[in-house]
Amino acid sequence: MADILAVARTQVLEQGIGLGQDQALDCLRLPDERVDDLLDLAHEVRLRWCGEEVEVEGIVSLKTGGCPEDCHFCSQSGVFDSPVRSAWLDIPSLVTAAQQTAATGATEFCIVAAVRGPDARLMAQVREGVRAIQEAVDINVACSLGLLTQEQVDELAGIGVHRYNHNLETARSYFDRVVTTHTFDERRETCEMVRQAGMQLCCGGIVGMGESLEQRAEFAVQLAELDPDEVPLNFLNPRPGTPFGELHPMGAVDALRTVATFRLVMPRTILRFAGGREITLGDLAERGVRGGVNAVIVGNYLTTLGRPADEDVRMLADLRMPIKALARNL
């Protein structure tokens, strides 16, 4: 049987064709002593098909907690006995957060709400918030507001939302082990509407939730089928009070193997380090950035602490990875 890295060098690096599901599984099964070779190849692929720039993003929660959905990893669910309680952020605070994010060199600021989908009140706040941010700071505005109707998709596109985040979360075959209050297909439908409306699609998920390697490979390919502009890759950070609260974080080498494999499945996609990398990778985070990642979320996440933004910016400078400048034509 041909060596998977030799196959990937020809197929992905030279031809720009992402790995299929069985090929991704072969990468995920590579022994530890070959992970550095896998990471090096993923880095070459990233440079060849995406360039050297790294995109930096900040996120803030407009509505925190009290979500009616039962995503088993999420402490913002109102279904579980978790310490996160419902709260709303006012517009001046939202603008301040956007300004602080832009000061780090970030090109993207994402407004997030813990909801099944936006109601009239939330859409009104988003309209006001997006307008206020656009007037105050030069940064692309993204949103993550759950499941959308076609009318809501069209409105967000119309007010200038640059990118919409809606994660598939996990593989179709594992989805009902993670969420039961909505379906994989409902999530996919929102993603497809976003793309058709002309917004960029940010769609990723979480690894390390008990899925098998086969399901991890399946998930990577199902993401690739949506052709997202960006894939945020989260690692489970077990939250007290949630059904996944007792799981153990995945190991660092396993996480690095996953990062590189996702890059080889999606050679042209922005692959972003997101939640959980601090506890999963620790000091190996830089190796991940040198192994296919070309975007990071700086600062804190929605309900968990991240690394200080200046540490990530300094890391990118030390690695001589230029931060992408804001595209003026967006």
MARMI-605659 format. One line per field, with one value per residue (C-alpha): residue number from 1; residue in three letters; z, y, x. Coordinates in steps of 0.2 Angstrom, whole numbers, plus 2048, in hexadecimal, padded with zeros to 3 digits. Layout:
nr: c(NUM_...)
rest: c(ALA_...)
pz: c(Z_...)
py: c(Y_...)
px: c(X_...)
This chain:
nr: c(1_2_3_4_5_6_7_8_9_10_11_12_13_14_15_16_17_18_19_20_21_22_23_24_25_26_27_28_29_30_31_32_33_34_35_36_37_38_39_40_41_42_43_44_45_46_47_48_49_50_51_52_53_54_55_56_57_58_59_60_61_62_63_64_65_66_67_68_69_70_71_72_73_74_75_76_77_78_79_80_81_82_83_84_85_86_87_88_89_90_91_92_93_94_95_96_97_98_99_100_101_102_103_104_105_106_107_108_109_110_111_112_113_114_115_116_117_118_119_120_121_122_123_124_125_126_127_128_129_130_131_132_133_134_135_136_137_138_139_140_141_142_143_144_145_146_147_148_149_150_151_152_153_154_155_156_157_158_159_160_161_162_163_164_165_166_167_168_169_170_171_172_173_174_175_176_177_178_179_180_181_182_183_184_185_186_187_188_189_190_191_192_193_194_195_196_197_198_199_200_201_202_203_204_205_206_207_208_209_210_211_212_213_214_215_216_217_218_219_220_221_222_223_224_225_226_227_228_229_230_231_232_233_234_235_236_237_238_239_240_241_242_243_244_245_246_247_248_249_250_251_252_253_254_255_256_257_258_259_260_261_262_263_264_265_266_267_268_269_270_271_272_273_274_275_276_277_278_279_280_281_282_283_284_285_286_287_288_289_290_291_292_293_294_295_296_297_298_299_300_301_302_303_304_305_306_307_308_309_310_311_312_313_314_315_316_317_318_319_320_321_322_323_324_325_326_327_328_329_330)
rest: c(MET_ALA_ASP_ILE_LEU_ALA_VAL_ALA_ARG_THR_GLN_VAL_LEU_GLU_GLN_GLY_ILE_GLY_LEU_GLY_GLN_ASP_GLN_ALA_LEU_ASP_CYS_LEU_ARG_LEU_PRO_ASP_GLU_ARG_VAL_ASP_ASP_LEU_LEU_ASP_LEU_ALA_HIS_GLU_VAL_ARG_LEU_ARG_TRP_CYS_GLY_GLU_GLU_VAL_GLU_VAL_GLU_GLY_ILE_VAL_SER_LEU_LYS_THR_GLY_GLY_CYS_PRO_GLU_ASP_CYS_HIS_PHE_CYS_SER_GLN_SER_GLY_VAL_PHE_ASP_SER_PRO_VAL_ARG_SER_ALA_TRP_LEU_ASP_ILE_PRO_SER_LEU_VAL_THR_ALA_ALA_GLN_GLN_THR_ALA_ALA_THR_GLY_ALA_THR_GLU_PHE_CYS_ILE_VAL_ALA_ALA_VAL_ARG_GLY_PRO_ASP_ALA_ARG_LEU_MET_ALA_GLN_VAL_ARG_GLU_GLY_VAL_ARG_ALA_ILE_GLN_GLU_ALA_VAL_ASP_ILE_ASN_VAL_ALA_CYS_SER_LEU_GLY_LEU_LEU_THR_GLN_GLU_GLN_VAL_ASP_GLU_LEU_ALA_GLY_ILE_GLY_VAL_HIS_ARG_TYR_ASN_HIS_ASN_LEU_GLU_THR_ALA_ARG_SER_TYR_PHE_ASP_ARG_VAL_VAL_THR_THR_HIS_THR_PHE_ASP_GLU_ARG_ARG_GLU_THR_CYS_GLU_MET_VAL_ARG_GLN_ALA_GLY_MET_GLN_LEU_CYS_CYS_GLY_GLY_ILE_VAL_GLY_MET_GLY_GLU_SER_LEU_GLU_GLN_ARG_ALA_GLU_PHE_ALA_VAL_GLN_LEU_ALA_GLU_LEU_ASP_PRO_ASP_GLU_VAL_PRO_LEU_ASN_PHE_LEU_ASN_PRO_ARG_PRO_GLY_THR_PRO_PHE_GLY_GLU_LEU_HIS_PRO_MET_GLY_ALA_VAL_ASP_ALA_LEU_ARG_THR_VAL_ALA_THR_PHE_ARG_LEU_VAL_MET_PRO_ARG_THR_ILE_LEU_ARG_PHE_ALA_GLY_GLY_ARG_GLU_ILE_THR_LEU_GLY_ASP_LEU_ALA_GLU_ARG_GLY_VAL_ARG_GLY_GLY_VAL_ASN_ALA_VAL_ILE_VAL_GLY_ASN_TYR_LEU_THR_THR_LEU_GLY_ARG_PRO_ALA_ASP_GLU_ASP_VAL_ARG_MET_LEU_ALA_ASP_LEU_ARG_MET_PRO_ILE_LYS_ALA_LEU_ALA_ARG_ASN_LEU)
pz: c(800_7FC_80A_80E_810_7FF_7F8_800_7FA_7E8_7EA_7F6_7F6_7E3_7DC_7EA_7EB_7FD_805_805_814_814_810_81F_82A_825_82B_83B_83E_83B_849_855_84D_83C_843_840_82E_82C_834_829_819_820_822_810_80A_814_80C_7FB_7FA_807_808_817_820_830_833_845_84C_85C_862_86F_875_873_87C_888_890_890_880_87D_873_87B_873_87F_87F_883_894_88C_88A_896_896_8A1_8B3_8AE_8B6_8A7_8A8_89B_898_88A_885_881_871_878_880_86F_866_873_871_85E_861_86D_860_852_85C_85C_849_847_837_83D_84C_84F_858_860_869_872_86A_85F_852_853_858_854_863_85F_84D_852_85E_850_844_850_856_844_83F_84F_84C_83A_83E_84C_846_836_838_830_83A_83B_844_84C_850_84E_841_835_82A_818_81D_82B_81F_813_820_827_816_813_822_81E_828_820_826_82F_83B_83D_842_83D_84E_84A_83D_837_83E_84F_850_85A_867_869_866_866_865_852_844_83A_82A_833_836_824_81D_826_81F_80D_80E_815_806_7FA_801_7FE_810_814_81D_82D_831_83C_84C_85B_85C_86B_870_870_85D_854_848_83B_840_841_82F_82A_832_829_818_81C_820_810_806_80C_805_814_813_825_831_843_84C_85E_86A_878_888_894_89D_8AE_8AE_89C_896_88F_89F_8A4_894_894_888_879_879_870_863_85F_85D_852_847_845_840_833_82C_82B_821_815_812_80F_808_803_813_821_830_840_851_85D_86E_878_871_881_88B_87D_875_882_87C_86C_865_85B_853_84E_846_83C_838_82D_837_830_83B_84E_85A_866_878_881_87A_87E_88F_891_892_884_882_884_873_874_877_867_85D_864_860_84D_84D_854_846_839_834_82E_834_826_823_822_810_80C_7FE_80A)
py: c(800_811_81C_829_837_834_833_843_84C_849_84A_859_862_861_860_869_85B_857_846_83B_832_822_82C_838_829_822_833_832_821_826_821_82E_82D_833_842_84E_849_84B_85C_862_85C_865_875_874_872_881_88C_885_887_895_89F_8A4_8B1_8AC_8B3_8B9_8BA_8BF_8BA_8C0_8BA_8C5_8B9_8AD_89D_898_88F_882_876_867_867_85B_865_876_87F_88C_87F_883_870_86C_870_87B_88B_896_8A1_8AB_8BD_8CA_8D6_8E8_8F1_8FC_8ED_8E4_8F3_8F3_8E1_8E3_8F2_8E8_8D9_8E4_8EB_8DA_8DA_8CF_8D0_8C8_8CB_8BE_8C2_8B2_8AE_89E_89A_88D_89B_8AE_8B6_8C7_8CF_8C7_8CC_8DE_8DE_8D6_8E4_8F1_8E9_8E6_8F8_8FF_8F4_8F9_90C_90A_8FE_8F7_8E5_8D7_8D2_8C0_8B8_8A7_8A7_895_88F_89B_89E_8A4_8B5_8B6_8B1_8BE_8CC_8C7_8C8_8D8_8E1_8DD_8CD_8C7_8B5_8A9_89C_88C_87C_86B_866_854_846_842_830_837_846_83F_83B_84D_856_850_860_864_85A_859_85D_86D_873_86F_878_888_887_884_894_89E_899_89D_8AE_8B3_8B3_8AA_89A_895_883_877_86E_865_856_84B_849_836_834_826_829_823_830_83E_83A_83A_84B_853_84D_853_864_864_860_871_87A_886_895_892_883_886_877_875_868_863_86D_862_86E_86A_866_861_84F_84F_857_847_843_846_852_84A_848_855_849_843_855_85A_84A_851_862_85C_850_85D_868_85A_857_86A_872_883_886_892_886_88E_889_88C_887_87A_87B_882_873_866_86D_877_87B_872_87F_886_875_875_886_87F_870_877_884_896_89F_8A1_8A7_8B3_8B7_8AE_8A3_8A3_89B_896_89F_89F_8A6_8B9_8C0_8C8_8B6_8B0_8BF_8BD_8AA_8AF_8BC_8AF_8A3_8B0_8AE_8BF_8C3_8C6_8D8_8DD_8DB_8ED_8E7_8DC)
px: c(800_806_80C_7FF_80B_813_801_7FC_80C_807_7F4_7F3_803_806_7F4_7EA_7DE_7D8_7D9_7CA_7C2_7CD_7DC_7D9_7D6_7E7_7EF_7E6_7ED_7FF_80A_811_823_81B_811_81F_820_80D_80E_81C_812_803_80D_813_802_7FC_80A_807_7F4_7F0_800_80A_7FD_7F4_7E3_7DF_7CD_7C5_7B4_7A7_797_788_77C_784_77C_76A_76B_75C_767_76F_781_789_79A_793_791_786_778_769_765_774_779_788_78F_78C_77C_773_779_779_787_783_787_795_79E_79C_7A5_7B2_7B6_7B7_7C3_7CE_7CE_7D3_7E2_7EA_7EB_7DB_7D2_7C2_7B6_7A8_798_791_781_77C_76B_763_760_75E_74D_747_750_760_760_75C_76B_776_771_775_785_78C_788_790_7A0_7A1_7A0_7AD_7BB_7C2_7BF_7B5_7A6_7A0_792_78D_77B_775_769_763_754_756_750_75C_76A_766_765_776_77E_775_77C_78D_791_7A1_7A1_795_79A_790_799_794_79C_7A0_79D_78B_78D_791_786_778_784_788_778_766_75C_760_767_777_76D_766_777_77D_76D_772_784_77E_773_781_78C_77E_77B_78D_794_7A4_7A0_7A9_7A5_7AF_7AC_7B4_7BF_7C2_7B0_7B1_7B0_7BA_7C8_7BD_7B0_7BE_7C3_7B0_7AE_7BD_7B6_7A4_7AB_7B5_7A5_79E_7AD_7AE_7B9_7BF_7BF_7C1_7C8_7C3_7CA_7BE_7C1_7B5_7A9_7A2_790_78F_78D_79F_7A6_7AE_7B7_7CA_7D2_7DA_7ED_7F8_7FF_7EE_7E9_7F7_7F4_7E2_7E7_7F3_7E6_7D8_7E5_7E8_7D5_7D3_7E2_7DB_7D1_7D4_7D7_7D6_7DB_7CC_7C7_7D0_7E1_7E8_7E4_7E7_7F7_7FF_811_80E_802_810_813_801_803_812_807_7F9_7F0_7EF_7E3_7E0_7D3_7DC_7D7_7C9_7BB_7A9_7A9_7BC_7CC_7D8_7EA_7EC_7EB_7FD_804_7FC_802_814_814_80F_81D_82A_824_826_814_80D_7FB_7EF_7EA_7D8_7D2_7CB_7C0_7B5)
